[in-house]
Amino acid sequence: MIGQQWRWTYRYPQFGGFETTDLVLPVGQNVQFNVTSLDVIHSFSAYQLGVKADANPGVNNVAYTHTLHTGAVMVRLL
C-alpha cells in the first residue's frame, strides 16, 4: 500500500501490480501489508484488522494480519 496526500493506493503484485484505491482482502488467510509513502510520513490504521503501520517515503514497512470474516473495514490515513 502506498500513502499519499488524501488517500491510499493498494497494489496487488499477484495481479501483475494492479493498483486501485479499493482494499480487498481474502477471508481466513494471513495478509502481509508492505506500507510506504510517496510524499511525507503517513500512518495506516485499520483497527478492525488490528493493524497500524507508519508509511515513510522510500521505506518498506511490513505489517501482518489474519482476516476472520467478510465486511467493510475503516481505513484511516493519518
Protein Blocks (a to p, Z undefined) as FASTA:
>chain_A
ZZdehiacdddfknoopacfbdcddehiacddddddfkbccddddfknopacdddehiac
ddddddfbgcddddddZZ
